[in-house]
Amino acid sequence: MVEAWAVRAMSTIMIFVLTHDAVRRPKLLKTRHIPRKVIGRGIPLWPKTGLRHRLAWRLMLEWALARYFAALLPFPMAILIWPSLALPISAAPLLMFAAIYAVEMRVLAVPNAKAREALIDQAAADRVMDVVRLGSVDALTRIAAGRGLEEGLLHLVIEQSALARVPPLTIISVQQTLDGTRFVDLDHAEQHMIQDVLFSHGLDEGDLQRTNLRENVFLRAVELDPRSISAHARLQAMARNTPSLTQNGPEEPARPVSA
């Protein structure tokens, strides 16, 4: 029964497309550099719906104090059950440190490079990154075409939690360089489109997490200059954004500036 629950938990989708209308304090979504790392900062990520959003409970695991509290919870429980052991338990800081270390390094992390490499082979990891790059360019092309953007570098930023053996947390945002840097305020259609395009061809966030763990890289960004999008690619992207339009001819993807 426990194993079945674990399988369901690991398959739970924990994707958060970061945009102003999805967070409680949108004014904090500011950045001076791109890509900006956001996991672990806590406040900007807090969903507007609070604890009613199941993602909020997963975000709590990203707060070190919450994890430390969970690791140390058995100690006060033991004191309540066996009051006579209160003094020796409270005077055992090394034991408490060992509990925190075991949770952080053995339960929530993959302990060494060899174990990380065993999660996914190099060929499969390369395929995952190819799909992510192509999907990112496709998503950015659709956004640029749908908004009629002609300037300003677009960056599709994908950040994942480094915590293993818990549902993968994936934060996706579109950030733009144009007279400064900013988070692009995505509408609901664009948010759904990004997820559909990015995780395609049999790829899911678990595959990306295994790749990131193998390479020990958890922040990915693909950059696109709207000026590099051909007229034909714009028409293709607009046709995909508008189902009523008919698509003709082969796809001509935009050229990514970097990945």
C-alpha positions as CSV (number, residue, x, y, z in Angstrom):
1,M,0.0,0.0,0.0
2,V,2.8,2.4,0.9
3,E,4.6,1.5,-2.4
4,A,1.5,2.2,-4.4
5,W,1.1,5.6,-2.8
6,A,4.8,6.4,-3.6
7,V,4.2,5.5,-7.2
8,R,1.2,7.8,-7.4
9,A,3.1,10.6,-5.7
10,M,6.0,10.4,-8.0
11,S,3.7,10.5,-11.0
12,T,1.9,13.6,-9.7
13,I,2.4,16.6,-12.0
14,M,4.0,19.5,-10.1
15,I,4.4,22.1,-12.9
16,F,4.0,25.8,-12.0
17,V,4.0,28.2,-14.8
18,L,5.2,31.4,-13.1
19,T,3.2,34.4,-14.1
20,H,1.8,37.4,-12.3
21,D,-1.8,36.2,-11.9
22,A,-0.6,32.9,-10.3
23,V,1.3,34.2,-7.3
24,R,0.2,35.9,-4.2
25,R,2.7,38.8,-4.5
26,P,3.2,39.5,-8.2
27,K,5.2,42.7,-7.5
28,L,8.1,40.5,-6.3
29,L,8.5,39.0,-9.7
30,K,11.3,41.3,-10.6
31,T,14.7,40.4,-11.9
32,R,17.9,42.1,-12.8
33,H,19.4,39.2,-14.6
34,I,18.2,36.3,-16.7
35,P,17.7,33.5,-16.1
36,R,16.7,34.1,-12.5
37,K,16.7,31.3,-10.0
38,V,13.4,31.3,-7.9
39,I,13.1,27.9,-6.2
40,G,14.0,28.3,-2.5
41,R,13.1,32.0,-2.4
42,G,9.7,31.1,-1.2
43,I,7.6,34.2,-1.2
44,P,7.4,35.0,-5.0
45,L,6.4,31.4,-5.6
46,W,3.5,31.2,-3.2
47,P,0.4,30.4,-5.2
48,K,-2.4,33.0,-5.0
49,T,-4.8,30.4,-3.8
50,G,-2.5,29.5,-0.8
51,L,-2.9,26.1,0.8
52,R,-5.9,25.3,-1.3
53,H,-3.4,24.8,-4.1
54,R,-1.8,21.3,-3.8
55,L,1.4,22.8,-5.2
56,A,1.8,24.9,-2.0
57,W,2.3,21.8,0.1
58,R,5.1,20.7,-2.3
59,L,6.7,24.1,-2.2
60,M,7.0,23.8,1.6
61,L,9.6,21.1,1.1
62,E,11.8,23.7,-0.6
63,W,12.1,25.6,2.7
64,A,15.1,24.2,4.6
65,L,13.5,25.0,8.0
66,A,10.4,23.0,7.2
67,R,12.6,20.0,6.2
68,Y,14.6,20.4,9.4
69,F,11.5,20.5,11.5
70,A,10.2,17.3,9.9
71,A,13.5,15.6,10.4
72,L,13.5,16.6,14.1
73,L,9.8,15.8,14.8
74,P,10.5,12.3,16.1
75,F,12.5,13.8,19.1
76,P,9.7,15.8,20.7
77,M,7.3,12.9,20.0
78,A,9.7,10.6,21.8
79,I,9.8,13.0,24.8
80,L,6.0,13.0,24.9
81,I,5.9,9.2,24.9
82,W,8.8,8.7,27.3
83,P,9.1,11.7,29.6
84,S,11.9,10.1,31.6
85,L,14.1,10.3,28.5
86,A,13.5,14.0,28.0
87,L,16.9,15.1,29.4
88,P,19.1,12.7,27.5
89,I,17.2,13.3,24.2
90,S,17.4,17.1,24.5
91,A,21.1,16.8,25.3
92,A,21.9,14.9,22.1
93,P,22.6,17.5,19.5
94,L,24.8,15.2,17.5
95,L,21.9,12.7,17.2
96,M,19.7,15.6,15.9
97,F,22.4,16.6,13.4
98,A,22.6,13.0,12.2
99,A,18.9,12.9,11.7
100,I,18.9,16.1,9.6
101,Y,21.9,14.8,7.6
102,A,20.2,11.5,6.9
103,V,17.1,13.1,5.6
104,E,18.9,15.8,3.5
105,M,21.6,13.6,2.1
106,R,20.2,10.1,2.1
107,V,16.4,10.5,1.7
108,L,16.0,13.7,-0.3
109,A,19.2,13.6,-2.3
110,V,21.0,11.2,-4.6
111,P,24.3,10.8,-2.6
112,N,27.0,10.5,-5.3
113,A,27.8,11.0,-9.0
114,K,27.7,7.3,-9.7
115,A,24.2,6.9,-8.3
116,R,23.1,10.0,-10.3
117,E,24.5,8.6,-13.5
118,A,22.6,5.4,-12.9
119,L,19.3,7.3,-13.0
120,I,19.4,7.7,-16.8
121,D,22.0,6.9,-19.5
122,Q,23.8,9.6,-21.5
123,A,22.0,8.9,-24.8
124,A,18.6,9.2,-23.1
125,A,19.7,12.4,-21.3
126,D,20.8,13.9,-24.6
127,R,17.4,13.1,-26.2
128,V,15.6,14.7,-23.2
129,M,17.6,17.9,-23.7
130,D,17.0,17.9,-27.5
131,V,13.3,17.6,-26.9
132,V,13.4,20.4,-24.3
133,R,15.3,22.7,-26.5
134,L,13.1,22.1,-29.6
135,G,10.0,22.5,-27.5
136,S,11.3,25.7,-25.9
137,V,12.0,27.2,-29.3
138,D,8.5,26.2,-30.5
139,A,6.8,27.7,-27.5
140,L,8.8,31.0,-27.7
141,T,8.0,31.2,-31.4
142,R,4.3,30.8,-30.8
143,I,4.4,33.5,-28.1
144,A,6.3,35.9,-30.2
145,A,4.1,35.3,-33.2
146,G,0.9,35.5,-31.2
147,R,2.0,38.8,-29.7
148,G,3.5,40.2,-32.8
149,L,6.9,40.7,-31.1
150,E,9.7,42.0,-33.2
151,E,12.3,42.8,-30.6
152,G,13.4,41.9,-27.1
153,L,15.1,38.6,-26.4
154,L,12.8,35.9,-25.0
155,H,14.0,33.3,-22.6
156,L,12.1,30.2,-21.6
157,V,13.4,29.3,-18.2
158,I,12.9,25.9,-16.7
159,E,14.0,25.3,-13.1
160,Q,13.6,22.1,-11.1
161,S,14.0,21.2,-7.5
162,A,17.2,19.3,-6.6
163,L,15.2,17.2,-4.2
164,A,14.9,13.6,-5.2
165,R,12.4,10.8,-4.2
166,V,9.6,13.3,-4.0
167,P,7.3,14.6,-6.8
168,P,9.5,16.7,-9.2
169,L,8.8,20.4,-8.8
170,T,9.1,22.2,-12.1
171,I,8.9,26.0,-12.4
172,I,8.5,27.4,-15.9
173,S,8.6,31.1,-16.8
174,V,9.2,33.3,-19.8
175,Q,11.6,36.1,-19.2
176,Q,12.3,39.0,-21.5
177,T,15.2,41.4,-22.1
178,L,13.8,44.6,-23.5
179,D,14.7,48.0,-21.9
180,G,15.6,46.0,-18.8
181,T,14.6,42.5,-17.7
182,R,11.2,41.2,-16.7
183,F,8.9,38.2,-16.3
184,V,6.4,38.0,-19.2
185,D,2.8,37.9,-18.0
186,L,1.4,34.9,-19.7
187,D,-2.3,34.3,-20.3
188,H,-4.0,30.9,-19.6
189,A,-3.8,29.8,-23.2
190,E,0.0,30.5,-23.3
191,Q,0.5,28.7,-20.0
192,H,-1.2,25.5,-21.2
193,M,0.5,25.7,-24.6
194,I,4.0,25.8,-23.0
195,Q,3.3,22.7,-21.0
196,D,1.8,20.8,-24.0
197,V,4.7,21.8,-26.3
198,L,7.5,21.4,-23.8
199,F,6.6,18.0,-22.4
200,S,5.9,16.1,-25.6
201,H,7.3,13.1,-27.5
202,G,6.8,10.9,-24.5
203,L,8.9,13.3,-22.3
204,D,7.6,14.3,-18.8
205,E,9.1,16.3,-15.9
206,G,10.4,13.1,-14.3
207,D,12.7,12.5,-17.4
208,L,14.0,16.0,-17.1
209,Q,14.5,15.6,-13.3
210,R,16.6,12.5,-13.9
211,T,18.6,14.3,-16.5
212,N,19.2,17.3,-14.2
213,L,20.2,15.0,-11.4
214,R,22.7,13.2,-13.6
215,E,24.2,16.5,-14.8
216,N,23.7,18.3,-11.5
217,V,22.2,21.2,-13.3
218,F,18.7,22.4,-12.3
219,L,18.3,25.7,-14.1
220,R,17.9,25.6,-17.9
221,A,17.2,28.4,-20.3
222,V,16.6,28.7,-24.0
223,E,16.9,32.1,-25.7
224,L,15.2,33.3,-28.8
225,D,15.5,36.5,-30.7
226,P,12.1,37.3,-32.3
227,R,14.0,38.9,-35.3
228,S,15.3,35.4,-36.1
229,I,11.8,34.1,-36.8
230,S,11.0,33.9,-40.5
231,A,7.7,35.1,-41.9
232,H,6.8,31.5,-42.7
233,A,7.6,30.3,-39.2
234,R,5.4,33.1,-37.8
235,L,2.5,31.9,-40.0
236,Q,3.1,28.4,-38.8
237,A,3.1,29.4,-35.2
238,M,0.0,31.6,-35.6
239,A,-1.7,28.6,-37.3
240,R,-0.9,26.3,-34.4
241,N,-2.1,29.0,-32.0
242,T,-5.4,29.2,-33.9
243,P,-6.9,25.8,-34.5
244,S,-9.3,27.2,-37.1
245,L,-6.5,28.1,-39.5
246,T,-5.2,25.5,-41.9
247,Q,-1.5,24.6,-41.9
248,N,0.2,23.9,-45.2
249,G,3.7,23.1,-46.0
250,P,6.6,21.8,-43.9
251,E,7.4,23.4,-40.6
252,E,10.3,25.9,-40.5
253,P,11.3,26.3,-36.8
254,A,12.8,29.5,-35.6
255,R,16.6,29.5,-35.0
256,P,17.5,29.6,-31.3
257,V,20.2,32.1,-30.2
258,S,21.5,29.8,-27.5
259,A,20.4,27.0,-25.2
